[in-house]
Amino acid sequence: MPGRVGDIVATGRPRRLFWRVADDLDYLWTLVRLRILDALAGLLPGTTADQQRTQDRERIKRAFPQIEP
């Protein structure tokens, strides 16, 4: 039977709004789960690039002591 309320909800703006809200909630839930996993796993070990970056920053600080980053 055409013209029912369900037809409007299934095809119109409310449907898009529903899926947009559902997608946003799913994204938020994913972020929460990843945050929990990060807290359980702890920090990642430093890489050689991290060590090199730290050394480079220290060298820059020694070379230009008056400039604050």
PQR file with spaces between the fields and no chain letter, atoms N, CA, C, O and H, PARSE charges and radii, in Angstrom:
ATOM       1  N    MET     1       0.851   -1.171    0.000 -0.4000 1.5000
ATOM       2  CA   MET     1       0.000    0.000    0.000 -0.0000 2.0000
ATOM       3  C    MET     1       0.904    1.244    0.000  0.5500 1.7000
ATOM       4  O    MET     1       1.585    1.501    0.993 -0.5500 1.4000
ATOM       5  N    PRO     2       0.922    2.007   -1.077 -0.5600 1.5000
ATOM       6  CA   PRO     2       1.781    3.172   -1.150  0.2800 2.0000
ATOM       7  C    PRO     2       1.331    4.289   -0.217  0.5500 1.7000
ATOM       8  O    PRO     2       0.153    4.403    0.121 -0.5500 1.4000
ATOM       9  N    GLY     3       2.280    5.097    0.185 -0.4000 1.5000
ATOM      10  CA   GLY     3       1.961    6.243    1.015 -0.0000 2.0000
ATOM      11  C    GLY     3       1.976    5.971    2.502  0.5500 1.7000
ATOM      12  O    GLY     3       1.542    6.808    3.293 -0.5500 1.4000
ATOM      13  H    GLY     3       3.237    5.005   -0.089  0.4000 1.0000
ATOM      14  N    ARG     4       2.471    4.807    2.890 -0.4000 1.5000
ATOM      15  CA   ARG     4       2.539    4.511    4.318 -0.0000 2.0000
ATOM      16  C    ARG     4       3.695    5.269    4.962  0.5500 1.7000
ATOM      17  O    ARG     4       4.632    5.694    4.286 -0.5500 1.4000
ATOM      18  H    ARG     4       2.823    4.127    2.247  0.4000 1.0000
ATOM      19  N    VAL     5       3.614    5.427    6.257 -0.4000 1.5000
ATOM      20  CA   VAL     5       4.664    6.138    6.987 -0.0000 2.0000
ATOM      21  C    VAL     5       5.985    5.391    6.863  0.5500 1.7000
ATOM      22  O    VAL     5       7.032    6.028    6.755 -0.5500 1.4000
ATOM      23  H    VAL     5       2.853    5.082    6.806  0.4000 1.0000
ATOM      24  N    GLY     6       5.969    4.084    6.876 -0.4000 1.5000
ATOM      25  CA   GLY     6       7.181    3.290    6.760 -0.0000 2.0000
ATOM      26  C    GLY     6       7.907    3.546    5.451  0.5500 1.7000
ATOM      27  O    GLY     6       9.136    3.483    5.404 -0.5500 1.4000
ATOM      28  H    GLY     6       5.118    3.566    6.964  0.4000 1.0000
ATOM      29  N    ASP     7       7.169    3.832    4.390 -0.4000 1.5000
ATOM      30  CA   ASP     7       7.800    4.126    3.105 -0.0000 2.0000
ATOM      31  C    ASP     7       8.616    5.413    3.189  0.5500 1.7000
ATOM      32  O    ASP     7       9.705    5.482    2.618 -0.5500 1.4000
ATOM      33  H    ASP     7       6.171    3.883    4.428  0.4000 1.0000
ATOM      34  N    ILE     8       8.128    6.411    3.869 -0.4000 1.5000
ATOM      35  CA   ILE     8       8.836    7.676    4.001 -0.0000 2.0000
ATOM      36  C    ILE     8      10.097    7.490    4.838  0.5500 1.7000
ATOM      37  O    ILE     8      11.164    7.995    4.489 -0.5500 1.4000
ATOM      38  H    ILE     8       7.243    6.355    4.332  0.4000 1.0000
ATOM      39  N    VAL     9       9.967    6.768    5.932 -0.4000 1.5000
ATOM      40  CA   VAL     9      11.110    6.550    6.810 -0.0000 2.0000
ATOM      41  C    VAL     9      12.173    5.719    6.101  0.5500 1.7000
ATOM      42  O    VAL     9      13.365    5.963    6.284 -0.5500 1.4000
ATOM      43  H    VAL     9       9.100    6.358    6.216  0.4000 1.0000
ATOM      44  N    ALA    10      11.767    4.753    5.306 -0.4000 1.5000
ATOM      45  CA   ALA    10      12.714    3.850    4.664 -0.0000 2.0000
ATOM      46  C    ALA    10      13.464    4.509    3.511  0.5500 1.7000
ATOM      47  O    ALA    10      14.537    4.034    3.136 -0.5500 1.4000
ATOM      48  H    ALA    10      10.798    4.555    5.157  0.4000 1.0000
ATOM      49  N    THR    11      12.932    5.587    2.939 -0.4000 1.5000
ATOM      50  CA   THR    11      13.571    6.137    1.750 -0.0000 2.0000
ATOM      51  C    THR    11      13.958    7.604    1.879  0.5500 1.7000
ATOM      52  O    THR    11      14.677    8.113    1.019 -0.5500 1.4000
ATOM      53  H    THR    11      12.061    5.972    3.244  0.4000 1.0000
ATOM      54  N    GLY    12      13.521    8.287    2.894 -0.4000 1.5000
ATOM      55  CA   GLY    12      13.748    9.721    2.957 -0.0000 2.0000
ATOM      56  C    GLY    12      14.880   10.133    3.862  0.5500 1.7000
ATOM      57  O    GLY    12      15.795    9.360    4.146 -0.5500 1.4000
ATOM      58  H    GLY    12      12.937    7.873    3.593  0.4000 1.0000
ATOM      59  N    ARG    13      14.799   11.367    4.308 -0.4000 1.5000
ATOM      60  CA   ARG    13      15.827   11.943    5.176 -0.0000 2.0000
ATOM      61  C    ARG    13      16.008   11.193    6.486  0.5500 1.7000
ATOM      62  O    ARG    13      17.139   11.051    6.952 -0.5500 1.4000
ATOM      63  H    ARG    13      14.056   11.996    4.078  0.4000 1.0000
ATOM      64  N    PRO    14      14.928   10.707    7.098 -0.5600 1.5000
ATOM      65  CA   PRO    14      15.145    9.963    8.354  0.2800 2.0000
ATOM      66  C    PRO    14      16.054    8.757    8.176  0.5500 1.7000
ATOM      67  O    PRO    14      16.818    8.418    9.080 -0.5500 1.4000
ATOM      68  N    ARG    15      15.978    8.108    7.024 -0.4000 1.5000
ATOM      69  CA   ARG    15      16.851    6.958    6.788 -0.0000 2.0000
ATOM      70  C    ARG    15      18.305    7.398    6.721  0.5500 1.7000
ATOM      71  O    ARG    15      19.169    6.758    7.321 -0.5500 1.4000
ATOM      72  H    ARG    15      15.357    8.383    6.290  0.4000 1.0000
ATOM      73  N    ARG    16      18.593    8.477    6.003 -0.4000 1.5000
ATOM      74  CA   ARG    16      19.956    8.979    5.922 -0.0000 2.0000
ATOM      75  C    ARG    16      20.456    9.419    7.288  0.5500 1.7000
ATOM      76  O    ARG    16      21.605    9.172    7.653 -0.5500 1.4000
ATOM      77  H    ARG    16      17.891    8.997    5.515  0.4000 1.0000
ATOM      78  N    LEU    17      19.574   10.078    8.042 -0.4000 1.5000
ATOM      79  CA   LEU    17      19.952   10.518    9.380 -0.0000 2.0000
ATOM      80  C    LEU    17      20.254    9.322   10.275  0.5500 1.7000
ATOM      81  O    LEU    17      21.233    9.324   11.021 -0.5500 1.4000
ATOM      82  H    LEU    17      18.641   10.279    7.746  0.4000 1.0000
ATOM      83  N    PHE    18      19.402    8.296   10.192 -0.4000 1.5000
ATOM      84  CA   PHE    18      19.620    7.092   10.996 -0.0000 2.0000
ATOM      85  C    PHE    18      20.979    6.477   10.703  0.5500 1.7000
ATOM      86  O    PHE    18      21.721    6.149   11.628 -0.5500 1.4000
ATOM      87  H    PHE    18      18.607    8.294    9.585  0.4000 1.0000
ATOM      88  N    TRP    19      21.316    6.314    9.416 -0.4000 1.5000
ATOM      89  CA   TRP    19      22.575    5.676    9.067 -0.0000 2.0000
ATOM      90  C    TRP    19      23.766    6.558    9.387  0.5500 1.7000
ATOM      91  O    TRP    19      24.844    6.058    9.707 -0.5500 1.4000
ATOM      92  H    TRP    19      20.713    6.580    8.664  0.4000 1.0000
ATOM      93  N    ARG    20      23.579    7.854    9.303 -0.4000 1.5000
ATOM      94  CA   ARG    20      24.678    8.746    9.678 -0.0000 2.0000
ATOM      95  C    ARG    20      24.962    8.651   11.175  0.5500 1.7000
ATOM      96  O    ARG    20      26.121    8.586   11.584 -0.5500 1.4000
ATOM      97  H    ARG    20      22.703    8.260    9.042  0.4000 1.0000
ATOM      98  N    VAL    21      23.915    8.643   11.988 -0.4000 1.5000
ATOM      99  CA   VAL    21      24.086    8.502   13.435 -0.0000 2.0000
ATOM     100  C    VAL    21      24.666    7.131   13.764  0.5500 1.7000
ATOM     101  O    VAL    21      25.557    7.015   14.606 -0.5500 1.4000
ATOM     102  H    VAL    21      22.973    8.696   11.656  0.4000 1.0000
ATOM     103  N    ALA    22      24.157    6.086   13.095 -0.4000 1.5000
ATOM     104  CA   ALA    22      24.671    4.737   13.335 -0.0000 2.0000
ATOM     105  C    ALA    22      26.153    4.655   12.976  0.5500 1.7000
ATOM     106  O    ALA    22      26.929    4.034   13.702 -0.5500 1.4000
ATOM     107  H    ALA    22      23.434    6.180   12.411  0.4000 1.0000
ATOM     108  N    ASP    23      26.550    5.269   11.875 -0.4000 1.5000
ATOM     109  CA   ASP    23      27.954    5.264   11.466 -0.0000 2.0000
ATOM     110  C    ASP    23      28.821    6.019   12.469  0.5500 1.7000
ATOM     111  O    ASP    23      29.916    5.566   12.802 -0.5500 1.4000
ATOM     112  H    ASP    23      25.919    5.774   11.285  0.4000 1.0000
ATOM     113  N    ASP    24      28.342    7.165   12.954 -0.4000 1.5000
ATOM     114  CA   ASP    24      29.096    7.935   13.944 -0.0000 2.0000
ATOM     115  C    ASP    24      29.262    7.163   15.248  0.5500 1.7000
ATOM     116  O    ASP    24      30.330    7.192   15.859 -0.5500 1.4000
ATOM     117  H    ASP    24      27.453    7.533   12.683  0.4000 1.0000
ATOM     118  N    LEU    25      28.204    6.472   15.674 -0.4000 1.5000
ATOM     119  CA   LEU    25      28.293    5.672   16.895 -0.0000 2.0000
ATOM     120  C    LEU    25      29.257    4.502   16.719  0.5500 1.7000
ATOM     121  O    LEU    25      30.011    4.173   17.634 -0.5500 1.4000
ATOM     122  H    LEU    25      27.337    6.449   15.177  0.4000 1.0000
ATOM     123  N    ASP    26      29.232    3.878   15.549 -0.4000 1.5000
ATOM     124  CA   ASP    26      30.155    2.784   15.282 -0.0000 2.0000
ATOM     125  C    ASP    26      31.592    3.275   15.301  0.5500 1.7000
ATOM     126  O    ASP    26      32.471    2.599   15.837 -0.5500 1.4000
ATOM     127  H    ASP    26      28.619    4.146   14.806  0.4000 1.0000
ATOM     128  N    TYR    27      31.841    4.441   14.724 -0.4000 1.5000
ATOM     129  CA   TYR    27      33.179    5.026   14.725 -0.0000 2.0000
ATOM     130  C    TYR    27      33.629    5.315   16.159  0.5500 1.7000
ATOM     131  O    TYR    27      34.769    5.026   16.522 -0.5500 1.4000
ATOM     132  H    TYR    27      31.127    4.990   14.289  0.4000 1.0000
ATOM     133  N    LEU    28      32.745    5.880   16.965 -0.4000 1.5000
ATOM     134  CA   LEU    28      33.067    6.168   18.358 -0.0000 2.0000
ATOM     135  C    LEU    28      33.376    4.888   19.120  0.5500 1.7000
ATOM     136  O    LEU    28      34.329    4.847   19.899 -0.5500 1.4000
ATOM     137  H    LEU    28      31.819    6.115   16.669  0.4000 1.0000
ATOM     138  N    TRP    29      32.588    3.849   18.908 -0.4000 1.5000
ATOM     139  CA   TRP    29      32.802    2.570   19.578 -0.0000 2.0000
ATOM     140  C    TRP    29      34.157    1.972   19.175  0.5500 1.7000
ATOM     141  O    TRP    29      34.861    1.403   20.009 -0.5500 1.4000
ATOM     142  H    TRP    29      31.814    3.882   18.276  0.4000 1.0000
ATOM     143  N    THR    30      34.514    2.104   17.895 -0.4000 1.5000
ATOM     144  CA   THR    30      35.805    1.623   17.422 -0.0000 2.0000
ATOM     145  C    THR    30      36.942    2.374   18.115  0.5500 1.7000
ATOM     146  O    THR    30      37.920    1.758   18.537 -0.5500 1.4000
ATOM     147  H    THR    30      33.942    2.566   17.217  0.4000 1.0000
ATOM     148  N    LEU    31      36.822    3.690   18.235 -0.4000 1.5000
ATOM     149  CA   LEU    31      37.850    4.471   18.917 -0.0000 2.0000
ATOM     150  C    LEU    31      37.993    4.057   20.379  0.5500 1.7000
ATOM     151  O    LEU    31      39.108    3.980   20.895 -0.5500 1.4000
ATOM     152  H    LEU    31      36.027    4.190   17.893  0.4000 1.0000
ATOM     153  N    VAL    32      36.885    3.793   21.040 -0.4000 1.5000
ATOM     154  CA   VAL    32      36.925    3.375   22.446 -0.0000 2.0000
ATOM     155  C    VAL    32      37.656    2.039   22.566  0.5500 1.7000
ATOM     156  O    VAL    32      38.510    1.876   23.437 -0.5500 1.4000
ATOM     157  H    VAL    32      35.980    3.856   20.621  0.4000 1.0000
ATOM     158  N    ARG    33      37.325    1.091   21.700 -0.4000 1.5000
ATOM     159  CA   ARG    33      37.983   -0.218   21.760 -0.0000 2.0000
ATOM     160  C    ARG    33      39.476   -0.099   21.486  0.5500 1.7000
ATOM     161  O    ARG    33      40.282   -0.750   22.151 -0.5500 1.4000
ATOM     162  H    ARG    33      36.631    1.224   20.993  0.4000 1.0000
ATOM     163  N    LEU    34      39.851    0.725   20.512 -0.4000 1.5000
ATOM     164  CA   LEU    34      41.271    0.903   20.215 -0.0000 2.0000
ATOM     165  C    LEU    34      42.004    1.587   21.363  0.5500 1.7000
ATOM     166  O    LEU    34      43.152    1.253   21.657 -0.5500 1.4000
ATOM     167  H    LEU    34      39.197    1.254   19.972  0.4000 1.0000
ATOM     168  N    ARG    35      41.345    2.539   22.011 -0.4000 1.5000
ATOM     169  CA   ARG    35      41.961    3.213   23.166 -0.0000 2.0000
ATOM     170  C    ARG    35      42.208    2.220   24.297  0.5500 1.7000
ATOM     171  O    ARG    35      43.246    2.270   24.956 -0.5500 1.4000
ATOM     172  H    ARG    35      40.413    2.810   21.772  0.4000 1.0000
ATOM     173  N    ILE    36      41.255    1.322   24.519 -0.4000 1.5000
ATOM     174  CA   ILE    36      41.414    0.304   25.561 -0.0000 2.0000
ATOM     175  C    ILE    36      42.571   -0.624   25.208  0.5500 1.7000
ATOM     176  O    ILE    36      43.391   -0.943   26.069 -0.5500 1.4000
ATOM     177  H    ILE    36      40.412    1.282   23.984  0.4000 1.0000
ATOM     178  N    LEU    37      42.647   -1.059   23.956 -0.4000 1.5000
ATOM     179  CA   LEU    37      43.745   -1.928   23.543 -0.0000 2.0000
ATOM     180  C    LEU    37      45.091   -1.229   23.680  0.5500 1.7000
ATOM     181  O    LEU    37      46.069   -1.849   24.097 -0.5500 1.4000
ATOM     182  H    LEU    37      41.981   -0.800   23.256  0.4000 1.0000
ATOM     183  N    ASP    38      45.151    0.049   23.336 -0.4000 1.5000
ATOM     184  CA   ASP    38      46.394    0.802   23.498 -0.0000 2.0000
ATOM     185  C    ASP    38      46.803    0.886   24.961  0.5500 1.7000
ATOM     186  O    ASP    38      47.985    0.781   25.289 -0.5500 1.4000
ATOM     187  H    ASP    38      44.356    0.552   22.998  0.4000 1.0000
ATOM     188  N    ALA    39      45.831    1.075   25.831 -0.4000 1.5000
ATOM     189  CA   ALA    39      46.135    1.156   27.262 -0.0000 2.0000
ATOM     190  C    ALA    39      46.641   -0.186   27.789  0.5500 1.7000
ATOM     191  O    ALA    39      47.537   -0.223   28.632 -0.5500 1.4000
ATOM     192  H    ALA    39      44.871    1.160   25.565  0.4000 1.0000
ATOM     193  N    LEU    40      46.075   -1.279   27.298 -0.4000 1.5000
ATOM     194  CA   LEU    40      46.503   -2.596   27.748 -0.0000 2.0000
ATOM     195  C    LEU    40      47.879   -2.970   27.197  0.5500 1.7000
ATOM     196  O    LEU    40      48.678   -3.596   27.894 -0.5500 1.4000
ATOM     197  H    LEU    40      45.347   -1.249   26.613  0.4000 1.0000
ATOM     198  N    ALA    41      48.153   -2.596   25.972 -0.4000 1.5000
ATOM     199  CA   ALA    41      49.406   -2.986   25.330 -0.0000 2.0000
ATOM     200  C    ALA    41      50.584   -2.119   25.774  0.5500 1.7000
ATOM     201  O    ALA    41      51.727   -2.575   25.755 -0.5500 1.4000
ATOM     202  H    ALA    41      47.504   -2.087   25.405  0.4000 1.0000
ATOM     203  N    GLY    42      50.317   -0.887   26.171 -0.4000 1.5000
ATOM     204  CA   GLY    42      51.402    0.001   26.582 -0.0000 2.0000
ATOM     205  C    GLY    42      52.028    0.701   25.394  0.5500 1.7000
ATOM     206  O    GLY    42      51.539    0.614   24.268 -0.5500 1.4000
ATOM     207  H    GLY    42      49.389   -0.517   26.187  0.4000 1.0000
ATOM     208  N    LEU    43      53.126    1.400   25.672 -0.4000 1.5000
ATOM     209  CA   LEU    43      53.806    2.159   24.633 -0.0000 2.0000
ATOM     210  C    LEU    43      54.564    1.235   23.682  0.5500 1.7000
ATOM     211  O    LEU    43      55.031    0.165   24.072 -0.5500 1.4000
ATOM     212  H    LEU    43      53.523    1.471   26.587  0.4000 1.0000
ATOM     213  N    LEU    44      54.674    1.664   22.447 -0.4000 1.5000
ATOM     214  CA   LEU    44      55.473    0.935   21.485 -0.0000 2.0000
ATOM     215  C    LEU    44      56.947    1.213   21.743  0.5500 1.7000
ATOM     216  O    LEU    44      57.299    2.305   22.190 -0.5500 1.4000
ATOM     217  H    LEU    44      54.294    2.534   22.131  0.4000 1.0000
ATOM     218  N    PRO    45      57.805    0.252   21.471 -0.5600 1.5000
ATOM     219  CA   PRO    45      59.232    0.507   21.656  0.2800 2.0000
ATOM     220  C    PRO    45      59.721    1.539   20.650  0.5500 1.7000
ATOM     221  O    PRO    45      59.184    1.656   19.549 -0.5500 1.4000
ATOM     222  N    GLY    46      60.737    2.277   21.042 -0.4000 1.5000
ATOM     223  CA   GLY    46      61.294    3.305   20.175 -0.0000 2.0000
ATOM     224  C    GLY    46      61.982    2.695   18.959  0.5500 1.7000
ATOM     225  O    GLY    46      62.579    1.621   19.043 -0.5500 1.4000
ATOM     226  H    GLY    46      61.173    2.182   21.937  0.4000 1.0000
ATOM     227  N    THR    47      61.892    3.381   17.848 -0.4000 1.5000
ATOM     228  CA   THR    47      62.547    2.927   16.629 -0.0000 2.0000
ATOM     229  C    THR    47      63.856    3.682   16.448  0.5500 1.7000
ATOM     230  O    THR    47      64.143    4.634   17.174 -0.5500 1.4000
ATOM     231  H    THR    47      61.406    4.253   17.780  0.4000 1.0000
ATOM     232  N    THR    48      64.632    3.253   15.488 -0.4000 1.5000
ATOM     233  CA   THR    48      65.883    3.958   15.210 -0.0000 2.0000
ATOM     234  C    THR    48      65.602    5.367   14.709  0.5500 1.7000
ATOM     235  O    THR    48      66.387    6.282   14.960 -0.5500 1.4000
ATOM     236  H    THR    48      64.399    2.480   14.898  0.4000 1.0000
ATOM     237  N    ALA    49      64.493    5.550   14.003 -0.4000 1.5000
ATOM     238  CA   ALA    49      64.132    6.896   13.541 -0.0000 2.0000
ATOM     239  C    ALA    49      63.814    7.799   14.733  0.5500 1.7000
ATOM     240  O    ALA    49      64.165    8.979   14.721 -0.5500 1.4000
ATOM     241  H    ALA    49      63.855    4.807   13.799  0.4000 1.0000
ATOM     242  N    ASP    50      63.158    7.262   15.759 -0.4000 1.5000
ATOM     243  CA   ASP    50      62.882    8.045   16.968 -0.0000 2.0000
ATOM     244  C    ASP    50      64.182    8.455   17.653  0.5500 1.7000
ATOM     245  O    ASP    50      64.326    9.598   18.088 -0.5500 1.4000
ATOM     246  H    ASP    50      62.873    6.304   15.769  0.4000 1.0000
ATOM     247  N    GLN    51      65.116    7.531   17.746 -0.4000 1.5000
ATOM     248  CA   GLN    51      66.401    7.835   18.377 -0.0000 2.0000
ATOM     249  C    GLN    51      67.151    8.901   17.580  0.5500 1.7000
ATOM     250  O    GLN    51      67.730    9.821   18.157 -0.5500 1.4000
ATOM     251  H    GLN    51      64.998    6.602   17.393  0.4000 1.0000
ATOM     252  N    GLN    52      67.140    8.774   16.266 -0.4000 1.5000
ATOM     253  CA   GLN    52      67.817    9.754   15.420 -0.0000 2.0000
ATOM     254  C    GLN    52      67.176   11.126   15.560  0.5500 1.7000
ATOM     255  O    GLN    52      67.876   12.136   15.627 -0.5500 1.4000
ATOM     256  H    GLN    52      66.671    8.027   15.796  0.4000 1.0000
ATOM     257  N    ARG    53      65.843   11.168   15.605 -0.4000 1.5000
ATOM     258  CA   ARG    53      65.123   12.433   15.770 -0.0000 2.0000
ATOM     259  C    ARG    53      65.482   13.097   17.092  0.5500 1.7000
ATOM     260  O    ARG    53      65.666   14.313   17.146 -0.5500 1.4000
ATOM     261  H    ARG    53      65.274   10.348   15.551  0.4000 1.0000
ATOM     262  N    THR    54      65.583   12.307   18.159 -0.4000 1.5000
ATOM     263  CA   THR    54      65.960   12.840   19.466 -0.0000 2.0000
ATOM     264  C    THR    54      67.373   13.409   19.426  0.5500 1.7000
ATOM     265  O    THR    54      67.624   14.492   19.954 -0.5500 1.4000
ATOM     266  H    THR    54      65.434   11.319   18.115  0.4000 1.0000
ATOM     267  N    GLN    55      68.287   12.687   18.805 -0.4000 1.5000
ATOM     268  CA   GLN    55      69.663   13.176   18.697 -0.0000 2.0000
ATOM     269  C    GLN    55      69.724   14.466   17.881  0.5500 1.7000
ATOM     270  O    GLN    55      70.441   15.402   18.234 -0.5500 1.4000
ATOM     271  H    GLN    55      68.082   11.807   18.376  0.4000 1.0000
ATOM     272  N    ASP    56      68.958   14.504   16.781 -0.4000 1.5000
ATOM     273  CA   ASP    56      68.947   15.709   15.950 -0.0000 2.0000
ATOM     274  C    ASP    56      68.415   16.917   16.719  0.5500 1.7000
ATOM     275  O    ASP    56      68.952   18.019   16.602 -0.5500 1.4000
ATOM     276  H    ASP    56      68.375   13.744   16.495  0.4000 1.0000
ATOM     277  N    ARG    57      67.384   16.712   17.488 -0.4000 1.5000
ATOM     278  CA   ARG    57      66.820   17.821   18.274 -0.0000 2.0000
ATOM     279  C    ARG    57      67.807   18.321   19.319  0.5500 1.7000
ATOM     280  O    ARG    57      67.932   19.525   19.541 -0.5500 1.4000
ATOM     281  H    ARG    57      66.948   15.817   17.583  0.4000 1.0000
ATOM     282  N    GLU    58      68.503   17.396   19.956 -0.4000 1.5000
ATOM     283  CA   GLU    58      69.501   17.789   20.946 -0.0000 2.0000
ATOM     284  C    GLU    58      70.632   18.581   20.292  0.5500 1.7000
ATOM     285  O    GLU    58      71.100   19.571   20.853 -0.5500 1.4000
ATOM     286  H    GLU    58      68.402   16.418   19.776  0.4000 1.0000
ATOM     287  N    ARG    59      71.066   18.154   19.126 -0.4000 1.5000
ATOM     288  CA   ARG    59      72.119   18.876   18.415 -0.0000 2.0000
ATOM     289  C    ARG    59      71.652   20.278   18.028  0.5500 1.7000
ATOM     290  O    ARG    59      72.423   21.233   18.118 -0.5500 1.4000
ATOM     291  H    ARG    59      70.685   17.350   18.670  0.4000 1.0000
ATOM     292  N    ILE    60      70.410   20.408   17.605 -0.4000 1.5000
ATOM     293  CA   ILE    60      69.868   21.726   17.239 -0.0000 2.0000
ATOM     294  C    ILE    60      69.789   22.622   18.471  0.5500 1.7000
ATOM     295  O    ILE    60      70.113   23.808   18.402 -0.5500 1.4000
ATOM     296  H    ILE    60      69.783   19.632   17.532  0.4000 1.0000
ATOM     297  N    LYS    61      69.357   22.052   19.604 -0.4000 1.5000
ATOM     298  CA   LYS    61      69.279   22.839   20.842 -0.0000 2.0000
ATOM     299  C    LYS    61      70.661   23.334   21.265  0.5500 1.7000
ATOM     300  O    LYS    61      70.809   24.473   21.708 -0.5500 1.4000
ATOM     301  H    LYS    61      69.094   21.089   19.659  0.4000 1.0000
ATOM     302  N    ARG    62      71.667   22.477   21.126 -0.4000 1.5000
ATOM     303  CA   ARG    62      73.032   22.898   21.485 -0.0000 2.0000
ATOM     304  C    ARG    62      73.562   23.941   20.510  0.5500 1.7000
ATOM     305  O    ARG    62      74.285   24.852   20.915 -0.5500 1.4000
ATOM     306  H    ARG    62      71.547   21.552   20.765  0.4000 1.0000
ATOM     307  N    ALA    63      73.216   23.821   19.239 -0.4000 1.5000
ATOM     308  CA   ALA    63      73.724   24.755   18.227 -0.0000 2.0000
ATOM     309  C    ALA    63      73.050   26.122   18.331  0.5500 1.7000
ATOM     310  O    ALA    63      73.681   27.149   18.084 -0.5500 1.4000
ATOM     311  H    ALA    63      72.629   23.081   18.911  0.4000 1.0000
ATOM     312  N    PHE    64      71.765   26.133   18.697 -0.4000 1.5000
ATOM     313  CA   PHE    64      71.006   27.376   18.782 -0.0000 2.0000
ATOM     314  C    PHE    64      70.298   27.476   20.135  0.5500 1.7000
ATOM     315  O    PHE    64      69.081   27.303   20.201 -0.5500 1.4000
ATOM     316  H    PHE    64      71.252   25.299   18.898  0.4000 1.0000
ATOM     317  N    PRO    65      71.031   27.749   21.206 -0.5600 1.5000
ATOM     318  CA   PRO    65      70.413   27.736   22.543  0.2800 2.0000
ATOM     319  C    PRO    65      69.414   28.859   22.769  0.5500 1.7000
ATOM     320  O    PRO    65      68.527   28.719   23.610 -0.5500 1.4000
ATOM     321  N    GLN    66      69.527   29.955   22.054 -0.4000 1.5000
ATOM     322  CA   GLN    66      68.627   31.088   22.295 -0.0000 2.0000
ATOM     323  C    GLN    66      67.257   30.897   21.652  0.5500 1.7000
ATOM     324  O    GLN    66      66.317   31.616   21.993 -0.5500 1.4000
ATOM     325  H    GLN    66      70.248   30.068   21.371  0.4000 1.0000
ATOM     326  N    ILE    67      67.123   29.954   20.740 -0.4000 1.5000
ATOM     327  CA   ILE    67      65.847   29.746   20.046 -0.0000 2.0000
ATOM     328  C    ILE    67      65.090   28.638   20.768  0.5500 1.7000
ATOM     329  O    ILE    67      65.621   27.544   20.959 -0.5500 1.4000
ATOM     330  H    ILE    67      67.886   29.370   20.463  0.4000 1.0000
ATOM     331  N    GLU    68      63.871   28.911   21.164 -0.4000 1.5000
ATOM     332  CA   GLU    68      63.012   27.907   21.803 -0.0000 2.0000
ATOM     333  C    GLU    68      62.082   27.307   20.757  0.5500 1.7000
ATOM     334  O    GLU    68      61.448   28.050   20.008 -0.5500 1.4000
ATOM     335  H    GLU    68      63.440   29.800   21.009  0.4000 1.0000
ATOM     336  N    PRO    69      61.987   25.993   20.687 -0.5600 1.5000
ATOM     337  CA   PRO    69      61.091   25.375   19.696  0.2800 2.0000
ATOM     338  C    PRO    69      59.634   25.528   20.075  0.5500 1.7000
ATOM     339  O    PRO    69      58.755   25.064   19.348 -0.5500 1.4000
